[in-house]
């Protein structure tokens, strides 16, 4: 798990794939979520059950900025 205060190493050279944890920019804001990318559908899935998945609609301002490759716990 990734906890508040942890340090993440993000690799911007990796092509993001389904089920990877990514840093994404959605409507100008950064977010860290698990990428769902199947059958033409794209969504950002939170690990925290208190939050809902975010469906990426056509025309949305969306970019995967990088892929999380390592987590250093505080």
N, C-alpha and C positions, 0 to 999 in steps of 0.2 A: 504494500500500500504506500501511498504518498500522503505524507502528513504535513500540517502547517509547519513551516520553518525548514523543511527538507530542501536540499539543493538538487536540482535536476540538470542533467546534461542533455542538451537537445542537439540533434544532428540534422542540419538543414540540407545535407546532400543525399539523404535517403528518400527514395520515392515512397510516400505513405501508402500503406496497405490496410485492408480490412482488419480490424481488431487491434491495431496498434494504438498506443497512447500518443496523442499529438497535441501540439500547440497550434491552435487555429485562430484566425482573425475573422470575426463575424460582425458585420456592420461596424467596423472600425474598432472593435474591442477584442482583446486577447482572451482566450479561454483554453483550459487544459481538459481534454475529454478523450474518450475512446472512440476511434473512428469506425463507423459502420458504413461499408461501401460494398453493396451487393445488388445485382440485377438492376443497375441504373439508379438505385436509391442511395442517397447519402444522408447520414445523420451523425450527430455528435451525442454520445451516450455518457452520462455522468456515472461515476462509480458510487456516488452518494445517493442513496435511495430517496432522500428528501427533495431531489431535483428531477425534473422531467427531461426526457430526450429532446434534442433540438433537431427537427427535420430541416434539411437544407433545400429550399425551394429554388426553382429556376429563376434567375435574375437576382438572387441574393448576393450581397457583397461578401464573398467567402473565399478564404485562402488557407491552405494548410501551410503554416510557417515552418514547421519542423517536427521531427519525430523524437519522442523521449527514449533515450537509450540507456540511461543509468540514473539511479536515485541514491543520493547520499543522505542518510537519516541524521538528523540533528543530534 
